[in-house]
Amino acid sequence: MPQLTVDRDAVANHLIDAARCWLERGVDGYRLEYANGPSLAFWSRFHQSHRDTEPKVALIGGVVESADTMASYEGRLDGTLDFLLLEQFRAFLAFDLIGADEFWRFVSRHLTWFPENLSLPSFLDNHDMNRFLWIAGGDIRRLKLAALVRCSTPHPPIIYYGTEVGLSQWHDLEHPDGSRRMEESRTPMLWGDQQDVDLKSFFRSLIFWRRRYGIHGIKPEFVFANDSGLLILRLNVWFVVVARSEIDIAVDFREHGEVWLALATELDVQLHGSALQMPAMSGAVRRA
């Protein structure tokens, strides 16, 4: 892709005018690829110009850099894509490289470190990497777990097309000859009977849960974690239970009063009084 000298007035004005043209035609915002290429001064100028045109415009940058670099876009962009959290989702729930306790330590530091007014949209996969379902070995349950945890964080979730209906890929991005072929994670969308209806329903339930009960913007509180991959978080009256292991578990909520189950990664969950019997599943539980 061409590298433009965006700090020259003629170039900056041309780019800003082109982007503003689409705002006037109804575009709500921009996902700005390789935002750490242009200078911060350019983004300040770009941001102000677009705010003058449309006060509610959303400007989200693709910044694959350190937390310090991401934070430097405060006031210049509305947010940056959270590649750092993406790596931890995958390490915890796809590759089993870290335990629940280590995952939570990262998340708690991560969410506290960034400025409150910098949005960090989270995601599980995108067009430049292996899909989550592929690296999880096609395990739909693991994908549901990751989606549940992702929707339990305060920043906006992003869904890469097809992830919500079980779209995977045919080959790994890394081919035996050493080449890296991005098209492997950009396979055609699944339609009709090809879609995983149960997975699609689960994603819809997550979206409804997050919107209906105001989960967005709430920082989760730590409740419990162990070496087997069990993680329990609390968001106001909600408990989010993540059981990475396929070993049956039971979680006792008696000290919190009566509870009811809002959604689960499996259908064979049983709620007895205030003890949630979870055969290899996870979900969101609410205090009555």
Phi and psi restraints in degrees (value plus and minus 20) as a CYANA .aco file:
   2 PRO   PHI     -89.2   -49.2
   2 PRO   PSI     124.6   164.6
   3 GLN   PHI    -120.4   -80.4
   3 GLN   PSI      94.5   134.5
   4 LEU   PHI    -118.7   -78.7
   4 LEU   PSI     127.8   167.8
   5 THR   PHI    -103.5   -63.5
   5 THR   PSI      58.8    98.8
   6 VAL   PHI     -90.4   -50.4
   6 VAL   PSI     -31.7     8.3
   7 ASP   PHI    -106.5   -66.5
   7 ASP   PSI     -23.0    17.0
   8 ARG   PHI    -102.5   -62.5
   8 ARG   PSI     115.0   155.0
   9 ASP   PHI     -75.1   -35.1
   9 ASP   PSI     -63.9   -23.9
  10 ALA   PHI     -82.3   -42.3
  10 ALA   PSI     -61.1   -21.1
  11 VAL   PHI     -89.7   -49.7
  11 VAL   PSI     -67.4   -27.4
  12 ALA   PHI     -80.2   -40.2
  12 ALA   PSI     -64.7   -24.7
  13 ASN   PHI     -83.5   -43.5
  13 ASN   PSI     -59.4   -19.4
  14 HIS   PHI     -82.7   -42.7
  14 HIS   PSI     -66.4   -26.4
  15 LEU   PHI     -86.5   -46.5
  15 LEU   PSI     -63.3   -23.3
  16 ILE   PHI     -85.3   -45.3
  16 ILE   PSI     -61.6   -21.6
  17 ASP   PHI     -85.0   -45.0
  17 ASP   PSI     -59.1   -19.1
  18 ALA   PHI     -84.8   -44.8
  18 ALA   PSI     -64.1   -24.1
  19 ALA   PHI     -87.3   -47.3
  19 ALA   PSI     -59.0   -19.0
  20 ARG   PHI     -87.1   -47.1
  20 ARG   PSI     -51.5   -11.5
  21 CYS   PHI     -77.7   -37.7
  21 CYS   PSI     -61.9   -21.9
  22 TRP   PHI     -95.0   -55.0
  22 TRP   PSI     -50.2   -10.2
  23 LEU   PHI     -81.5   -41.5
  23 LEU   PSI     -61.0   -21.0
  24 GLU   PHI     -87.4   -47.4
  24 GLU   PSI     -37.1     2.9
  25 ARG   PHI    -119.3   -79.3
  25 ARG   PSI     -11.2    28.8
  26 GLY   PHI      90.8   130.8
  26 GLY   PSI     -21.4    18.6
  27 VAL   PHI     -85.6   -45.6
  27 VAL   PSI     117.1   157.1
  28 ASP   PHI    -107.4   -67.4
  28 ASP   PSI     -39.6     0.4
  29 GLY   PHI     151.0   191.0
  29 GLY   PSI    -192.5  -152.5
  30 TYR   PHI    -156.0  -116.0
  30 TYR   PSI     119.9   159.9
  31 ARG   PHI    -117.8   -77.8
  31 ARG   PSI      92.0   132.0
  32 LEU   PHI    -117.2   -77.2
  32 LEU   PSI      83.1   123.1
  33 GLU   PHI     -87.0   -47.0
  33 GLU   PSI     118.4   158.4
  34 TYR   PHI      30.3    70.3
  34 TYR   PSI      33.1    73.1
  35 ALA   PHI     -85.4   -45.4
  35 ALA   PSI     -42.2    -2.2
  36 ASN   PHI    -101.4   -61.4
  36 ASN   PSI     -13.8    26.2
  37 GLY   PHI     -97.5   -57.5
  37 GLY   PSI     -82.0   -42.0
  38 PRO   PHI     -84.0   -44.0
  38 PRO   PSI     141.3   181.3
  39 SER   PHI     -94.6   -54.6
  39 SER   PSI     141.4   181.4
  40 LEU   PHI     -84.5   -44.5
  40 LEU   PSI     -53.0   -13.0
  41 ALA   PHI     -82.9   -42.9
  41 ALA   PSI     -58.6   -18.6
  42 PHE   PHI     -84.6   -44.6
  42 PHE   PSI     -63.0   -23.0
  43 TRP   PHI     -87.8   -47.8
  43 TRP   PSI     -52.4   -12.4
  44 SER   PHI     -82.1   -42.1
  44 SER   PSI     -63.5   -23.5
  45 ARG   PHI     -86.9   -46.9
  45 ARG   PSI     -63.6   -23.6
  46 PHE   PHI     -81.5   -41.5
  46 PHE   PSI     -65.8   -25.8
  47 HIS   PHI     -81.8   -41.8
  47 HIS   PSI     -68.4   -28.4
  48 GLN   PHI     -84.0   -44.0
  48 GLN   PSI     -61.2   -21.2
  49 SER   PHI     -82.5   -42.5
  49 SER   PSI     -60.2   -20.2
  50 HIS   PHI     -95.2   -55.2
  50 HIS   PSI     -53.6   -13.6
  51 ARG   PHI     -83.4   -43.4
  51 ARG   PSI     -56.7   -16.7
  52 ASP   PHI     -86.6   -46.6
  52 ASP   PSI     -52.2   -12.2
  53 THR   PHI    -101.1   -61.1
  53 THR   PSI     -65.9   -25.9
  54 GLU   PHI    -164.0  -124.0
  54 GLU   PSI      82.3   122.3
  55 PRO   PHI     -77.7   -37.7
  55 PRO   PSI     -45.8    -5.8
  56 LYS   PHI    -118.4   -78.4
  56 LYS   PSI      -8.7    31.3
  57 VAL   PHI     -80.6   -40.6
  57 VAL   PSI     122.8   162.8
  58 ALA   PHI    -126.5   -86.5
  58 ALA   PSI     105.8   145.8
  59 LEU   PHI    -142.6  -102.6
  59 LEU   PSI      86.9   126.9
  60 ILE   PHI    -137.1   -97.1
  60 ILE   PSI     104.9   144.9
  61 GLY   PHI    -117.8   -77.8
  61 GLY   PSI     122.6   162.6
  62 GLY   PHI    -108.6   -68.6
  62 GLY   PSI      79.0   119.0
  63 VAL   PHI    -141.4  -101.4
  63 VAL   PSI      80.0   120.0
  64 VAL   PHI    -114.5   -74.5
  64 VAL   PSI      53.9    93.9
  65 GLU   PHI    -163.8  -123.8
  65 GLU   PSI    -189.0  -149.0
  66 SER   PHI     -90.9   -50.9
  66 SER   PSI     146.8   186.8
  67 ALA   PHI     -81.4   -41.4
  67 ALA   PSI     -57.7   -17.7
  68 ASP   PHI     -80.4   -40.4
  68 ASP   PSI     -63.8   -23.8
  69 THR   PHI     -86.2   -46.2
  69 THR   PSI     -61.9   -21.9
  70 MET   PHI     -79.1   -39.1
  70 MET   PSI     -64.5   -24.5
  71 ALA   PHI     -86.9   -46.9
  71 ALA   PSI     -42.7    -2.7
  72 SER   PHI     -88.7   -48.7
  72 SER   PSI     -30.8     9.2
  73 TYR   PHI    -109.6   -69.6
  73 TYR   PSI     -18.1    21.9
  74 GLU   PHI     -77.9   -37.9
  74 GLU   PSI     109.9   149.9
  75 GLY   PHI      63.3   103.3
  75 GLY   PSI     -33.6     6.4
  76 ARG   PHI    -125.4   -85.4
  76 ARG   PSI     -55.1   -15.1
  77 LEU   PHI    -150.7  -110.7
  77 LEU   PSI     143.6   183.6
  78 ASP   PHI     -96.6   -56.6
  78 ASP   PSI     -43.7    -3.7
  79 GLY   PHI    -198.4  -158.4
  79 GLY   PSI     155.6   195.6
  80 THR   PHI    -153.0  -113.0
  80 THR   PSI     126.2   166.2
  81 LEU   PHI     -81.8   -41.8
  81 LEU   PSI     119.1   159.1
  82 ASP   PHI    -113.4   -73.4
  82 ASP   PSI      58.9    98.9
  83 PHE   PHI     -88.6   -48.6
  83 PHE   PSI     -49.5    -9.5
  84 LEU   PHI     -85.8   -45.8
  84 LEU   PSI     -63.0   -23.0
  85 LEU   PHI     -89.3   -49.3
  85 LEU   PSI     -55.7   -15.7
  86 LEU   PHI     -73.2   -33.2
  86 LEU   PSI     -65.9   -25.9
  87 GLU   PHI     -81.0   -41.0
  87 GLU   PSI     -56.4   -16.4
  88 GLN   PHI     -94.7   -54.7
  88 GLN   PSI     -57.3   -17.3
  89 PHE   PHI     -74.8   -34.8
  89 PHE   PSI     -66.0   -26.0
  90 ARG   PHI     -91.3   -51.3
  90 ARG   PSI     -60.8   -20.8
  91 ALA   PHI     -83.6   -43.6
  91 ALA   PSI     -58.1   -18.1
  92 PHE   PHI    -100.9   -60.9
  92 PHE   PSI     -64.6   -24.6
  93 LEU   PHI    -131.2   -91.2
  93 LEU   PSI     -26.7    13.3
  94 ALA   PHI    -134.6   -94.6
  94 ALA   PSI     -68.5   -28.5
  95 PHE   PHI    -116.4   -76.4
  95 PHE   PSI     -32.1     7.9
  96 ASP   PHI      35.8    75.8
  96 ASP   PSI      17.9    57.9
  97 LEU   PHI    -104.8   -64.8
  97 LEU   PSI     -43.5    -3.5
  98 ILE   PHI    -152.1  -112.1
  98 ILE   PSI     138.3   178.3
  99 GLY   PHI    -110.8   -70.8
  99 GLY   PSI     158.2   198.2
 100 ALA   PHI     -83.5   -43.5
 100 ALA   PSI     -58.6   -18.6
 101 ASP   PHI     -86.8   -46.8
 101 ASP   PSI     -63.2   -23.2
 102 GLU   PHI     -86.9   -46.9
 102 GLU   PSI     -59.3   -19.3
 103 PHE   PHI     -79.4   -39.4
 103 PHE   PSI     -66.2   -26.2
 104 TRP   PHI     -86.6   -46.6
 104 TRP   PSI     -57.1   -17.1
 105 ARG   PHI     -79.4   -39.4
 105 ARG   PSI     -61.5   -21.5
 106 PHE   PHI     -84.5   -44.5
 106 PHE   PSI     -69.4   -29.4
 107 VAL   PHI     -79.5   -39.5
 107 VAL   PSI     -64.4   -24.4
 108 SER   PHI     -84.2   -44.2
 108 SER   PSI     -62.1   -22.1
 109 ARG   PHI     -87.1   -47.1
 109 ARG   PSI     -62.0   -22.0
 110 HIS   PHI     -81.5   -41.5
 110 HIS   PSI     -68.8   -28.8
 111 LEU   PHI     -89.6   -49.6
 111 LEU   PSI     -47.0    -7.0
 112 THR   PHI    -102.0   -62.0
 112 THR   PSI     -49.4    -9.4
 113 TRP   PHI     -91.6   -51.6
 113 TRP   PSI     -57.4   -17.4
 114 PHE   PHI    -100.5   -60.5
 114 PHE   PSI     133.3   173.3
 115 PRO   PHI     -79.6   -39.6
 115 PRO   PSI     125.9   165.9
 116 GLU   PHI     -81.9   -41.9
 116 GLU   PSI     -53.4   -13.4
 117 ASN   PHI    -113.0   -73.0
 117 ASN   PSI      -6.7    33.3
 118 LEU   PHI    -125.3   -85.3
 118 LEU   PSI      93.7   133.7
 119 SER   PHI     -95.7   -55.7
 119 SER   PSI     119.8   159.8
 120 LEU   PHI    -146.4  -106.4
 120 LEU   PSI      55.4    95.4
 121 PRO   PHI     -76.5   -36.5
 121 PRO   PSI     111.8   151.8
 122 SER   PHI    -125.2   -85.2
 122 SER   PSI     136.0   176.0
 123 PHE   PHI    -175.7  -135.7
 123 PHE   PSI     144.4   184.4
 124 LEU   PHI    -126.3   -86.3
 124 LEU   PSI     -44.8    -4.8
 125 ASP   PHI    -182.5  -142.5
 125 ASP   PSI     146.0   186.0
 126 ASN   PHI    -174.4  -134.4
 126 ASN   PSI    -186.9  -146.9
 127 HIS   PHI     -96.1   -56.1
 127 HIS   PSI     -27.4    12.6
 128 ASP   PHI    -132.7   -92.7
 128 ASP   PSI      -6.4    33.6
 129 MET   PHI    -169.1  -129.1
 129 MET   PSI     144.7   184.7
 130 ASN   PHI     -80.8   -40.8
 130 ASN   PSI     120.0   160.0
 131 ARG   PHI     -84.9   -44.9
 131 ARG   PSI     132.6   172.6
 132 PHE   PHI     -79.3   -39.3
 132 PHE   PSI     -63.0   -23.0
 133 LEU   PHI     -82.3   -42.3
 133 LEU   PSI     -52.3   -12.3
 134 TRP   PHI     -89.3   -49.3
 134 TRP   PSI     -68.5   -28.5
 135 ILE   PHI     -92.2   -52.2
 135 ILE   PSI     -39.7     0.3
 136 ALA   PHI    -107.8   -67.8
 136 ALA   PSI      -9.9    30.1
 137 GLY   PHI      48.7    88.7
 137 GLY   PSI       7.8    47.8
 138 GLY   PHI      57.6    97.6
 138 GLY   PSI      -8.1    31.9
 139 ASP   PHI     -99.2   -59.2
 139 ASP   PSI      82.7   122.7
 140 ILE   PHI     -81.5   -41.5
 140 ILE   PSI     -56.6   -16.6
 141 ARG   PHI     -80.9   -40.9
 141 ARG   PSI     -61.8   -21.8
 142 ARG   PHI     -83.3   -43.3
 142 ARG   PSI     -58.5   -18.5
 143 LEU   PHI     -83.9   -43.9
 143 LEU   PSI     -60.9   -20.9
 144 LYS   PHI     -83.7   -43.7
 144 LYS   PSI     -61.1   -21.1
 145 LEU   PHI     -79.5   -39.5
 145 LEU   PSI     -67.0   -27.0
 146 ALA   PHI     -83.3   -43.3
 146 ALA   PSI     -60.3   -20.3
 147 ALA   PHI     -85.3   -45.3
 147 ALA   PSI     -58.6   -18.6
 148 LEU   PHI     -83.3   -43.3
 148 LEU   PSI     -67.5   -27.5
 149 VAL   PHI     -85.0   -45.0
 149 VAL   PSI     -62.6   -22.6
 150 ARG   PHI     -80.6   -40.6
 150 ARG   PSI     -60.9   -20.9
 151 CYS   PHI     -96.2   -56.2
 151 CYS   PSI     -26.1    13.9
 152 SER   PHI    -113.7   -73.7
 152 SER   PSI     -19.9    20.1
 153 THR   PHI    -116.8   -76.8
 153 THR   PSI     136.9   176.9
 154 PRO   PHI     -92.6   -52.6
 154 PRO   PSI     -43.5    -3.5
 155 HIS   PHI    -107.9   -67.9
 155 HIS   PSI     142.3   182.3
 156 PRO   PHI     -81.6   -41.6
 156 PRO   PSI     113.7   153.7
 157 PRO   PHI    -105.3   -65.3
 157 PRO   PSI     125.4   165.4
 158 ILE   PHI    -137.1   -97.1
 158 ILE   PSI     116.5   156.5
 159 ILE   PHI    -133.3   -93.3
 159 ILE   PSI     100.3   140.3
 160 TYR   PHI     -94.1   -54.1
 160 TYR   PSI     116.6   156.6
 161 TYR   PHI     -69.5   -29.5
 161 TYR   PSI     113.9   153.9
 162 GLY   PHI      69.9   109.9
 162 GLY   PSI     -42.6    -2.6
 163 THR   PHI     -77.8   -37.8
 163 THR   PSI     -55.3   -15.3
 164 GLU   PHI     -93.8   -53.8
 164 GLU   PSI     -30.3     9.7
 165 VAL   PHI    -143.7  -103.7
 165 VAL   PSI      -7.2    32.8
 166 GLY   PHI      70.6   110.6
 166 GLY   PSI      -0.2    39.8
 167 LEU   PHI     -91.6   -51.6
 167 LEU   PSI     108.1   148.1
 168 SER   PHI    -138.6   -98.6
 168 SER   PSI    -153.8  -113.8
 169 GLN   PHI    -172.9  -132.9
 169 GLN   PSI     148.2   188.2
 170 TRP   PHI    -112.3   -72.3
 170 TRP   PSI     -50.6   -10.6
 171 HIS   PHI    -161.1  -121.1
 171 HIS   PSI     140.8   180.8
 172 ASP   PHI     -91.4   -51.4
 172 ASP   PSI     130.8   170.8
 173 LEU   PHI     -80.8   -40.8
 173 LEU   PSI     -54.3   -14.3
 174 GLU   PHI    -107.3   -67.3
 174 GLU   PSI      87.7   127.7
 175 HIS   PHI    -105.9   -65.9
 175 HIS   PSI     137.8   177.8
 176 PRO   PHI     -76.0   -36.0
 176 PRO   PSI     -47.4    -7.4
 177 ASP   PHI    -101.1   -61.1
 177 ASP   PSI     -16.3    23.7
 178 GLY   PHI      72.2   112.2
 178 GLY   PSI     -27.5    12.5
 179 SER   PHI     -97.8   -57.8
 179 SER   PSI     135.0   175.0
 180 ARG   PHI    -138.3   -98.3
 180 ARG   PSI      96.0   136.0
 181 ARG   PHI    -134.2   -94.2
 181 ARG   PSI      83.8   123.8
 182 MET   PHI     -83.2   -43.2
 182 MET   PSI     -45.9    -5.9
 183 GLU   PHI     -84.7   -44.7
 183 GLU   PSI     -35.7     4.3
 184 GLU   PHI     -83.1   -43.1
 184 GLU   PSI     -50.2   -10.2
 185 SER   PHI    -116.9   -76.9
 185 SER   PSI      -6.5    33.5
 186 ARG   PHI    -143.1  -103.1
 186 ARG   PSI      17.0    57.0
 187 THR   PHI     -88.8   -48.8
 187 THR   PSI     141.5   181.5
 188 PRO   PHI     -79.6   -39.6
 188 PRO   PSI     127.4   167.4
 189 MET   PHI     -82.5   -42.5
 189 MET   PSI     126.7   166.7
 190 LEU   PHI    -106.4   -66.4
 190 LEU   PSI     118.7   158.7
 191 TRP   PHI    -152.1  -112.1
 191 TRP   PSI     139.0   179.0
 192 GLY   PHI      38.3    78.3
 192 GLY   PSI    -150.6  -110.6
 193 ASP   PHI     -88.2   -48.2
 193 ASP   PSI     -33.1     6.9
 194 GLN   PHI     -93.8   -53.8
 194 GLN   PSI     -40.4    -0.4
 195 GLN   PHI     -96.7   -56.7
 195 GLN   PSI     125.5   165.5
 196 ASP   PHI     -99.8   -59.8
 196 ASP   PSI      81.9   121.9
 197 VAL   PHI     -85.8   -45.8
 197 VAL   PSI     -59.6   -19.6
 198 ASP   PHI     -83.7   -43.7
 198 ASP   PSI     -63.3   -23.3
 199 LEU   PHI     -84.3   -44.3
 199 LEU   PSI     -62.8   -22.8
 200 LYS   PHI     -80.5   -40.5
 200 LYS   PSI     -61.4   -21.4
 201 SER   PHI     -84.2   -44.2
 201 SER   PSI     -58.1   -18.1
 202 PHE   PHI     -83.9   -43.9
 202 PHE   PSI     -64.2   -24.2
 203 PHE   PHI     -82.2   -42.2
 203 PHE   PSI     -60.9   -20.9
 204 ARG   PHI     -82.3   -42.3
 204 ARG   PSI     -59.9   -19.9
 205 SER   PHI     -84.7   -44.7
 205 SER   PSI     -60.0   -20.0
 206 LEU   PHI     -81.1   -41.1
 206 LEU   PSI     -64.7   -24.7
 207 ILE   PHI     -83.7   -43.7
 207 ILE   PSI     -64.0   -24.0
 208 PHE   PHI     -82.4   -42.4
 208 PHE   PSI     -65.7   -25.7
 209 TRP   PHI     -78.9   -38.9
 209 TRP   PSI     -65.7   -25.7
 210 ARG   PHI     -85.8   -45.8
 210 ARG   PSI     -61.0   -21.0
 211 ARG   PHI    -100.5   -60.5
 211 ARG   PSI     -63.3   -23.3
 212 ARG   PHI     -85.4   -45.4
 212 ARG   PSI     -58.0   -18.0
 213 TYR   PHI    -126.6   -86.6
 213 TYR   PSI      -7.0    33.0
 214 GLY   PHI      43.2    83.2
 214 GLY   PSI      18.5    58.5
 215 ILE   PHI     -89.5   -49.5
 215 ILE   PSI     -50.4   -10.4
 216 HIS   PHI     -81.9   -41.9
 216 HIS   PSI     121.2   161.2
 217 GLY   PHI      67.2   107.2
 217 GLY   PSI     -27.6    12.4
 218 ILE   PHI    -115.7   -75.7
 218 ILE   PSI     107.2   147.2
 219 LYS   PHI    -102.3   -62.3
 219 LYS   PSI     105.5   145.5
 220 PRO   PHI     -87.5   -47.5
 220 PRO   PSI     129.1   169.1
 221 GLU   PHI    -124.8   -84.8
 221 GLU   PSI     123.5   163.5
 222 PHE   PHI     -96.7   -56.7
 222 PHE   PSI     115.7   155.7
 223 VAL   PHI    -136.6   -96.6
 223 VAL   PSI     -69.8   -29.8
 224 PHE   PHI    -181.2  -141.2
 224 PHE   PSI     130.1   170.1
 225 ALA   PHI    -173.7  -133.7
 225 ALA   PSI     128.3   168.3
 226 ASN   PHI    -160.7  -120.7
 226 ASN   PSI     157.6   197.6
 227 ASP   PHI     -90.3   -50.3
 227 ASP   PSI     -40.7    -0.7
 228 SER   PHI    -101.9   -61.9
 228 SER   PSI     -21.1    18.9
 229 GLY   PHI      79.1   119.1
 229 GLY   PSI      -7.0    33.0
 230 LEU   PHI    -105.1   -65.1
 230 LEU   PSI     106.7   146.7
 231 LEU   PHI    -153.0  -113.0
 231 LEU   PSI     109.8   149.8
 232 ILE   PHI    -143.7  -103.7
 232 ILE   PSI     106.0   146.0
 233 LEU   PHI    -141.1  -101.1
 233 LEU   PSI     140.7   180.7
 234 ARG   PHI    -147.8  -107.8
 234 ARG   PSI     113.6   153.6
 235 LEU   PHI    -147.4  -107.4
 235 LEU   PSI      79.5   119.5
 236 ASN   PHI      34.4    74.4
 236 ASN   PSI    -135.6   -95.6
 237 VAL   PHI    -107.4   -67.4
 237 VAL   PSI     -19.1    20.9
 238 TRP   PHI    -120.7   -80.7
 238 TRP   PSI     124.2   164.2
 239 PHE   PHI    -135.2   -95.2
 239 PHE   PSI     108.4   148.4
 240 VAL   PHI    -126.4   -86.4
 240 VAL   PSI      97.7   137.7
 241 VAL   PHI    -128.4   -88.4
 241 VAL   PSI     101.5   141.5
 242 VAL   PHI    -139.2   -99.2
 242 VAL   PSI      94.3   134.3
 243 ALA   PHI    -133.8   -93.8
 243 ALA   PSI      77.3   117.3
 244 ARG   PHI     -88.5   -48.5
 244 ARG   PSI     -57.3   -17.3
 245 SER   PHI     -91.4   -51.4
 245 SER   PSI     132.1   172.1
 246 GLU   PHI    -111.9   -71.9
 246 GLU   PSI      -8.4    31.6
 247 ILE   PHI    -100.5   -60.5
 247 ILE   PSI     115.3   155.3
 248 ASP   PHI     -80.8   -40.8
 248 ASP   PSI     117.9   157.9
 249 ILE   PHI    -154.7  -114.7
 249 ILE   PSI     142.0   182.0
 250 ALA   PHI    -153.4  -113.4
 250 ALA   PSI     112.3   152.3
 251 VAL   PHI    -136.1   -96.1
 251 VAL   PSI     106.8   146.8
 252 ASP   PHI    -116.5   -76.5
 252 ASP   PSI     100.5   140.5
 253 PHE   PHI    -129.1   -89.1
 253 PHE   PSI      -0.4    39.6
 254 ARG   PHI     -78.6   -38.6
 254 ARG   PSI     -54.7   -14.7
 255 GLU   PHI     -91.0   -51.0
 255 GLU   PSI     -30.8     9.2
 256 HIS   PHI    -123.7   -83.7
 256 HIS   PSI     -15.4    24.6
 257 GLY   PHI      67.9   107.9
 257 GLY   PSI    -192.2  -152.2
 258 GLU   PHI     -87.6   -47.6
 258 GLU   PSI     124.6   164.6
 259 VAL   PHI    -153.1  -113.1
 259 VAL   PSI     140.9   180.9
 260 TRP   PHI    -158.7  -118.7
 260 TRP   PSI     131.3   171.3
 261 LEU   PHI    -109.2   -69.2
 261 LEU   PSI     108.4   148.4
 262 ALA   PHI    -113.7   -73.7
 262 ALA   PSI     -63.5   -23.5
 263 LEU   PHI    -175.8  -135.8
 263 LEU   PSI     135.9   175.9
 264 ALA   PHI    -166.0  -126.0
 264 ALA   PSI     135.2   175.2
 265 THR   PHI     -98.4   -58.4
 265 THR   PSI     -35.7     4.3
 266 GLU   PHI    -152.3  -112.3
 266 GLU   PSI     141.7   181.7
 267 LEU   PHI    -110.1   -70.1
 267 LEU   PSI     -39.1     0.9
 268 ASP   PHI    -111.7   -71.7
 268 ASP   PSI      23.6    63.6
 269 VAL   PHI    -111.9   -71.9
 269 VAL   PSI     125.2   165.2
 270 GLN   PHI    -146.6  -106.6
 270 GLN   PSI     117.2   157.2
 271 LEU   PHI    -137.1   -97.1
 271 LEU   PSI      89.5   129.5
 272 HIS   PHI    -131.0   -91.0
 272 HIS   PSI      85.5   125.5
 273 GLY   PHI      42.7    82.7
 273 GLY   PSI    -131.0   -91.0
 274 SER   PHI    -140.7  -100.7
 274 SER   PSI       0.7    40.7
 275 ALA   PHI    -130.0   -90.0
 275 ALA   PSI     102.0   142.0
 276 LEU   PHI    -116.0   -76.0
 276 LEU   PSI      91.1   131.1
 277 GLN   PHI    -106.2   -66.2
 277 GLN   PSI     100.3   140.3
 278 MET   PHI    -146.1  -106.1
 278 MET   PSI      73.0   113.0
 279 PRO   PHI     -95.6   -55.6
 279 PRO   PSI      76.1   116.1
 280 ALA   PHI      33.2    73.2
 280 ALA   PSI      27.9    67.9
 281 MET   PHI    -163.6  -123.6
 281 MET   PSI     151.1   191.1
 282 SER   PHI    -162.2  -122.2
 282 SER   PSI     145.7   185.7
 283 GLY   PHI    -195.8  -155.8
 283 GLY   PSI    -191.9  -151.9
 284 ALA   PHI    -134.8   -94.8
 284 ALA   PSI     109.5   149.5
 285 VAL   PHI    -141.0  -101.0
 285 VAL   PSI     119.1   159.1
 286 ARG   PHI    -138.1   -98.1
 286 ARG   PSI     121.3   161.3
 287 ARG   PHI     -89.7   -49.7
 287 ARG   PSI     119.7   159.7
